[in-house]
Amino acid sequence: MLYIYPINQIAHAPQKYGGKAEGLYTLHHMGLPIPKTFVLEAGILDNEEHSVQIIQEIEKLILEYPSDAELAIRSSALGEDGIKNSFAGIFETHLNIPLNVEAIFESCMTVHASNASPKTKAYKDQSTKMGIVIQEMIDPLFSGVAFTKSLNELGEDVLLLEFVEGLGDKLVNGLVTSEKITVPYNQTQNLIQNNVDYITEQAQEIQPYQVSLLNVLEDINHQFQIPMDIEWAIDYTGMVWILQARPITEPVFVPTYNKDAGSVASFGQGSVTAQSYYIGEHLSEKDLTKKIADMPAGSILILDSSDTEYLPAMTKASAIISTQGSILAHTAIVARELGIPCIVGCKSASGSLPDGTEVTVNPSTGSISSEHYSSTGNTNTIDWGDLCLFDNIDVISLGNEPVLFQKNPDSRISAYTSPDADKQIIHLAEVYARKTYHQSPRHYKHDKYLWYFEQLRFQKIPLFVQFIEKGKYILRDKNPQEVRAYFQELREVSLNLVQRRDQHPNPATTFLINETLQSLHYAVALWFAQGEGIREIYTLLRDQNMTLTEFFSLNDDSLLFEHHPDLKRLFHFSKGLEQERNQIYAQLISINALDTHYFDTRESQAEKALYHMNILYDANKNIIDVFYENIDILYNDNNRHI
């Protein structure tokens, strides 16, 4: 009985030889070019009694290779390179092993032992049987990774290809920032080879070998019929070799390339703000173990390279930043599987974000920022997605959850998901926006999503509608006196409502008044001052060729106002709007018109109100929606109090 077989003799048996061997067997069966490969059955190295026979078989397989050949010893564990789990970079790989029995056997044992390493346990708790792939080394001119299916910003299916000169280990281990190209598909899933997008500066170096490489990758795409993650190499004769083929476990989106700010490798579950934690390179095993153990859970992990030796730290991180790396490297693949935001290739991150710095990683904009640092520089623009604007919104059900898409004044698309949306919802939103709006959206997971549905409810409250309409008139007129009168009316109305609430303390009336007060707070403090007010000022500034950032940095005695009286009028209007808004908060809280913890008790108040109104409802329905469905009962009551 043999333990080591040539790749062409193992047949279709992934549960015997492991995932990597299965992929190589399939490539060989398809007639695609792979290096001379032998496979050691999974689990055989668990038993030391097999060592003598394995050594004897290694002695024989050496004769199958040219005398000057070197070998790659790679893992092929059961479950590795699967549809759900890649184990990308988790196990050991040994390259350039000479045709020496002892060296080959020792490498096999080391790769086998990596099945019990800390990073393996961090990736997946369950142990698995380890098989071994023994491959002839290719001396490459270029090496790289290709994802046969990716989605670019225009919503087109493309082949995404990254490469480096020489061996590809520095690419997959995240030690360098690779060159990148994309190639679109036509309707028959053939590559449009005359429409290559060379994303990075040196990417055109691949041109002399491009046709041969793309033909092989196109063949793989047709043969496998599912999106594949391919490792490849081109030798000095121009021959294309396929080193590995596995399913893509999590889709990757072609990012907007920014040479200095890096590339978004994983959107995870959206923007993250936390304290930075840096782990440097070339640490001893003992020092690395201690550094990882000392890392506070939820930190933003900063690395100089994105090698998977840092995986135990990655699983503790809320986001990952590396100064080198590729979106197709092992760490990027694992970050997508773990659902952790990850930006790779941000060269200035490690020196600019010392430990303990509060950092925000926003994968939807590809930005990393702190109080004194921004990876994308000062773009001098406003974040429209944060403003309380709710027109031009499409509500789309994705994964049985509504997602909001808004077209902003700068023509960018914002995507809003619920605060507890998982990575799958964000993925679906990314796909939808690219295919529908032909751009990558800016993702938001904050209260604006909830406020959208609140303002739809509030439209059933007459006072809310009145204040919105008055606000529109004031924004058109821009009279500071009218602004003051508007906020004064808010104070008077709020005080009157509080008095009525105290005079008629039944649960239904109390809840209706509380909802009315919340709606007025929204109308004035959010829609008026943090939404339409900002947009109105922005619209007028466009004629002055001035940005909002420049406008709000002006002083009252600016020389610019001498020549632009309209600009001065707008400046005083905006300042008055801001001052009045800031003053109203303390006053409304002082008269008990606003409760900062209102939403903590809102549902229990609604339940008491519905009980008082004798309203029966389905317990599976949102109780606030049920109240608003029946709000007309209170307004039509002869004893109405609002």
GIHUTA-V552609 format. One record per residue. N is the residue number from 1. SS is DSSP state (~ for helix, > for strand, _ for the rest). PHI is phi as a letter, one per 30 degrees, with the letter a starting at -180 (NA if undefined). BURIAL is 1 if it has 9 or more other ideal C-beta (glycine too) atoms within 8 Angstrom, else 0. Layout:
n = {N;N}
ss = {SS;SS}
phi = {PHI;PHI}
burial = {BURIAL;BURIAL}
This chain:
n = {1;2;3;4;5;6;7;8;9;10;11;12;13;14;15;16;17;18;19;20;21;22;23;24;25;26;27;28;29;30;31;32;33;34;35;36;37;38;39;40;41;42;43;44;45;46;47;48;49;50;51;52;53;54;55;56;57;58;59;60;61;62;63;64;65;66;67;68;69;70;71;72;73;74;75;76;77;78;79;80;81;82;83;84;85;86;87;88;89;90;91;92;93;94;95;96;97;98;99;100;101;102;103;104;105;106;107;108;109;110;111;112;113;114;115;116;117;118;119;120;121;122;123;124;125;126;127;128;129;130;131;132;133;134;135;136;137;138;139;140;141;142;143;144;145;146;147;148;149;150;151;152;153;154;155;156;157;158;159;160;161;162;163;164;165;166;167;168;169;170;171;172;173;174;175;176;177;178;179;180;181;182;183;184;185;186;187;188;189;190;191;192;193;194;195;196;197;198;199;200;201;202;203;204;205;206;207;208;209;210;211;212;213;214;215;216;217;218;219;220;221;222;223;224;225;226;227;228;229;230;231;232;233;234;235;236;237;238;239;240;241;242;243;244;245;246;247;248;249;250;251;252;253;254;255;256;257;258;259;260;261;262;263;264;265;266;267;268;269;270;271;272;273;274;275;276;277;278;279;280;281;282;283;284;285;286;287;288;289;290;291;292;293;294;295;296;297;298;299;300;301;302;303;304;305;306;307;308;309;310;311;312;313;314;315;316;317;318;319;320;321;322;323;324;325;326;327;328;329;330;331;332;333;334;335;336;337;338;339;340;341;342;343;344;345;346;347;348;349;350;351;352;353;354;355;356;357;358;359;360;361;362;363;364;365;366;367;368;369;370;371;372;373;374;375;376;377;378;379;380;381;382;383;384;385;386;387;388;389;390;391;392;393;394;395;396;397;398;399;400;401;402;403;404;405;406;407;408;409;410;411;412;413;414;415;416;417;418;419;420;421;422;423;424;425;426;427;428;429;430;431;432;433;434;435;436;437;438;439;440;441;442;443;444;445;446;447;448;449;450;451;452;453;454;455;456;457;458;459;460;461;462;463;464;465;466;467;468;469;470;471;472;473;474;475;476;477;478;479;480;481;482;483;484;485;486;487;488;489;490;491;492;493;494;495;496;497;498;499;500;501;502;503;504;505;506;507;508;509;510;511;512;513;514;515;516;517;518;519;520;521;522;523;524;525;526;527;528;529;530;531;532;533;534;535;536;537;538;539;540;541;542;543;544;545;546;547;548;549;550;551;552;553;554;555;556;557;558;559;560;561;562;563;564;565;566;567;568;569;570;571;572;573;574;575;576;577;578;579;580;581;582;583;584;585;586;587;588;589;590;591;592;593;594;595;596;597;598;599;600;601;602;603;604;605;606;607;608;609;610;611;612;613;614;615;616;617;618;619;620;621;622;623;624;625;626;627;628;629;630;631;632;633;634;635;636;637;638;639;640;641;642}
ss = {_;_;_;>;>;>;~;~;~;_;_;_;_;~;~;~;~;_;~;~;~;~;~;~;~;~;~;~;~;_;_;_;_;_;_;_;>;>;>;>;_;_;_;~;~;~;_;~;~;~;~;~;~;~;~;~;~;~;~;~;~;~;_;_;_;_;_;_;_;>;>;>;>;>;>;>;>;_;_;_;_;_;_;_;_;_;_;_;_;_;_;_;>;>;>;>;>;>;_;_;~;~;~;~;~;~;~;~;~;~;~;~;~;~;~;~;_;~;~;~;~;~;~;_;_;_;_;_;_;>;>;>;>;>;>;>;_;_;_;>;>;>;>;>;>;>;>;>;>;>;>;_;_;_;_;_;>;>;>;>;>;>;>;>;>;_;_;_;~;~;~;~;_;_;_;_;_;_;>;>;>;>;>;>;>;_;_;_;_;_;>;>;>;>;>;>;>;>;_;_;_;_;~;~;~;~;~;~;~;~;~;~;~;~;~;~;~;~;~;~;~;~;~;~;_;_;_;>;>;>;>;>;>;>;>;_;_;_;_;>;>;>;>;>;>;>;>;_;_;_;_;_;>;_;_;_;_;>;_;_;_;>;>;>;>;>;_;_;_;_;_;>;>;>;>;>;>;>;>;_;_;_;_;_;~;~;~;~;~;~;~;~;~;~;_;_;_;_;_;>;>;>;>;_;_;_;_;~;~;~;~;~;~;~;_;_;_;_;>;>;>;>;_;_;_;_;_;_;_;~;~;~;~;~;~;~;~;~;_;_;>;>;>;>;_;_;_;_;~;~;~;~;_;_;_;_;_;>;>;>;>;>;_;_;_;_;>;>;>;>;_;_;>;>;_;_;_;_;_;_;_;_;_;~;~;~;_;_;_;_;_;_;>;>;>;>;>;>;_;_;>;>;>;>;>;>;>;_;_;_;_;_;>;>;>;>;_;_;_;_;_;_;~;~;~;~;~;~;~;~;~;~;~;~;~;~;~;_;_;_;_;>;>;>;_;_;~;~;~;~;~;~;~;~;~;~;~;~;_;_;_;~;~;~;~;~;~;~;~;~;~;~;~;~;~;~;~;_;_;~;~;~;~;~;~;~;~;~;~;~;~;~;~;~;~;~;~;~;~;~;~;~;~;_;_;_;~;~;~;~;~;~;~;~;~;~;~;~;~;~;~;~;~;~;~;~;~;~;~;~;~;~;~;~;~;~;~;~;~;~;~;~;~;_;_;_;_;~;~;~;~;~;_;_;_;_;_;_;_;~;~;~;~;_;~;~;~;~;~;~;~;~;~;~;~;~;~;~;~;~;~;~;~;~;~;~;~;~;~;~;_;_;_;_;_;_;_;~;~;~;~;~;~;~;~;~;~;~;~;~;~;~;_;_;_;_;_;_;_;_;_;_;~;~;~;~;~;~;~;_;~;~;~;~;~;~;_;_;_;_;_;_}
phi = {NA;c;c;c;b;d;e;d;c;d;i;d;b;d;d;c;c;j;d;d;d;d;d;d;d;d;d;d;d;d;i;d;d;b;d;e;b;b;b;c;e;d;i;d;d;d;c;d;d;d;e;d;d;d;d;d;d;d;e;d;d;e;d;d;c;e;d;c;d;b;c;c;c;b;d;b;d;d;j;d;h;c;d;c;b;d;h;d;i;d;c;d;b;c;c;h;d;d;d;b;e;d;d;d;d;d;d;e;d;d;d;d;d;d;d;c;d;e;d;d;d;d;d;a;d;d;d;b;d;c;c;b;c;c;b;d;d;c;d;c;d;b;b;a;b;b;c;d;b;b;b;d;d;d;i;c;d;b;d;c;b;b;a;b;d;i;d;d;d;d;d;d;d;i;d;b;c;d;d;b;b;b;b;d;c;c;d;c;i;c;d;d;d;c;b;d;c;d;d;c;d;c;d;d;d;d;e;d;c;d;d;d;d;d;d;d;d;d;d;d;d;d;d;d;i;b;d;b;c;c;c;b;b;b;d;d;d;j;d;c;b;c;c;a;b;b;d;d;d;b;d;c;c;d;d;d;d;b;e;d;d;j;b;d;c;a;d;h;c;j;d;b;b;a;d;d;b;c;b;d;d;h;d;d;e;d;d;d;e;d;d;d;d;d;d;d;d;i;d;c;d;c;b;d;b;c;d;d;d;c;e;e;d;e;d;c;d;c;a;b;b;b;d;b;k;b;d;c;d;e;d;d;d;d;e;d;d;d;i;c;e;b;b;c;i;d;d;c;d;d;d;c;b;d;e;i;d;d;b;c;c;c;d;d;c;i;c;b;b;b;e;c;b;b;d;c;i;d;d;h;b;c;d;d;d;d;d;d;c;b;c;h;c;c;c;c;d;b;i;i;b;d;b;c;b;b;c;c;e;c;i;d;c;c;c;c;b;d;e;c;d;c;d;d;d;d;d;d;d;d;d;d;d;d;d;c;c;h;a;d;d;c;d;b;b;b;d;d;e;d;d;e;d;d;d;d;d;d;d;d;c;e;d;d;d;d;d;d;d;d;d;d;d;d;d;d;d;h;c;e;d;d;d;d;d;d;d;d;d;d;d;d;d;d;d;d;d;d;d;d;d;d;d;b;d;d;e;d;d;e;d;d;d;d;d;d;d;d;d;d;e;d;e;c;d;c;e;d;d;c;b;d;d;d;d;d;d;e;d;d;d;e;d;c;h;b;d;d;d;d;d;d;c;d;c;d;c;e;d;d;d;d;c;b;d;d;d;d;d;d;d;d;d;d;d;d;d;d;d;d;d;d;d;d;e;d;d;d;d;d;c;i;d;b;c;d;c;e;d;d;c;d;d;d;d;d;d;d;d;d;d;d;d;h;c;c;b;d;d;d;d;d;d;d;d;d;d;d;d;c;d;d;e;d;d;c;d;d;c;e;c;c}
burial = {0;0;1;1;1;1;1;0;0;1;0;0;0;1;0;1;1;1;1;1;1;1;1;1;1;1;1;1;0;1;0;1;0;1;1;0;1;1;1;1;1;1;0;1;1;0;0;0;0;1;0;0;0;1;1;0;1;1;1;0;1;1;0;0;1;0;0;0;1;1;1;1;1;1;1;1;1;1;1;1;1;1;0;0;1;1;1;1;1;1;1;1;1;1;1;0;1;0;1;0;1;0;1;1;1;0;1;1;1;1;1;1;1;1;1;0;1;0;1;1;1;1;1;1;0;0;0;1;1;1;1;1;1;1;1;1;1;1;0;1;0;1;1;1;1;1;1;1;1;1;1;1;1;0;1;0;0;1;1;1;1;1;1;1;0;0;0;1;1;1;1;1;1;1;1;1;0;1;1;1;1;1;1;1;1;0;0;0;0;0;1;1;1;0;0;1;1;0;1;1;0;0;1;0;0;1;0;0;1;1;0;1;1;1;0;1;1;1;1;1;1;0;0;1;0;0;1;1;1;1;1;1;1;1;1;0;0;1;0;1;1;1;1;1;1;1;1;1;1;1;1;1;1;1;1;0;0;1;0;0;1;1;1;1;1;1;1;1;1;1;1;1;0;1;1;1;1;1;1;0;0;0;1;0;0;0;0;1;1;0;1;1;0;0;1;0;0;0;1;1;1;1;1;0;1;1;1;1;0;1;1;1;1;1;1;1;1;1;1;1;1;1;1;1;1;1;1;1;1;1;1;1;1;1;1;1;1;0;1;1;1;1;1;1;1;1;0;1;1;1;0;0;1;0;0;0;1;1;1;1;1;1;1;1;0;1;1;1;1;1;0;0;1;1;1;1;0;0;0;0;0;1;0;1;1;0;1;1;1;1;0;0;1;0;0;1;0;1;0;0;1;0;1;1;1;1;0;1;0;0;0;1;1;1;1;1;1;1;0;0;1;0;1;0;1;1;1;1;1;1;1;1;1;1;0;0;1;0;1;1;1;1;1;1;1;0;0;1;1;1;1;1;0;1;1;0;1;1;0;0;1;0;1;1;1;0;1;1;0;1;1;1;0;1;1;0;0;1;0;1;0;1;1;1;0;1;1;0;1;1;1;0;1;1;1;0;1;1;0;1;1;0;0;1;0;0;1;1;1;1;1;1;1;1;1;1;1;1;1;1;1;1;1;1;1;1;1;1;1;1;1;1;1;1;1;1;1;1;0;1;1;0;0;0;0;0;1;1;1;1;1;0;0;1;0;0;0;0;0;0;1;0;0;1;0;0;1;1;1;1;1;1;1;1;1;1;1;1;0;1;1;0;1;1;1;0;1;1;1;0;1;0;1;1;0;0;0;1;0;0;0;1;0;0;1;1;1;1;1;1;1;1;1;0;1;0;0;0;0;0;0;0;1;1;1;1;1;1;0;1;1;0;1;1;1;0;0;0;0;0;0;1}
